[in-house]
């Protein structure tokens, strides 16, 4: 258990530092660019983020499980690595072409160049198989050190760019350069470590099986990205760019924070799989305890945010972003339910119920789009935040009771919402 705890600490360290960097250095850049320009840039980043979601093919959610299956069946672990790597490479290239084609038609002026630069991250994400392998091996320390080093360089570069009053295009080039260098260092580390290889020839039959298994998670990831970005698209088309910039800042804070429950759940996947193999009863108890801990931790943060965020925004962002505090206060109350959902998804993956995840994601998108179209014209940017909160409750709790195969999971979530076990 100490090994898993140490692995989890290392796994979440870089995202926590990235969250801090995004809040302080990222917001420093947003303050420099201004709400209007930052709103326009946020739309482009949202566009590329859809490509990132589709380019992973859902393989990031199943690869650790497939590596355990390969180990158990005494088949080649390298084959799983190679198949995932080449599939994500092809998908990343296709996603980049699709993003550029869409950007040409929908993003005006020089911003297309920014999309082309930022979109280079799509061509680098296949190298994340190294990180996923380290999760399987319960040794994420080396890849975490690489990520932290790249993050530090990117953070310093962003700070310098603001000080030099650089062109907005540089703020697209910096994250792209970070991912390119990270991919290169991942390759060097993996080669020097002398473990498995991800550069062998892919096997068409296994690739087909992996694609079929990952497809529900691909649909889920794309749907989740869509319903976290559609609010900005609607706000951008119905409200002034300044309000979009304010909302984008609130959304950035929330997205940074919401990564924490996702990463904790993802880092504990290996432990949960082993517990499930050893004892279903022990696994269920650990799952409920994890849900309770994450739910109440996020709830406390949301309550604190009600009292502190207005003052924090006034100090950190100035009057230009004062309108971002209230939407973020509402958004934070979605994070406890999001944490239940992230743990619940691990449970469904472990039990081979990926199709349930895709079905829930599709309905969540429908609910979210309808709510945004209804609430934003009435309540402005707060309408987008309210839509996010209601959708989070529906997707991560209510929907469990719609499907008879997940009702037991829903009951477990309800029990975990109590402060103590009963």
Order of alpha helices (4+ residues) and beta strands (2+ residues): alpha-alpha-alpha-alpha-alpha-alpha-alpha-alpha-alpha-alpha-alpha-alpha-alpha-alpha-alpha-alpha-alpha-alpha
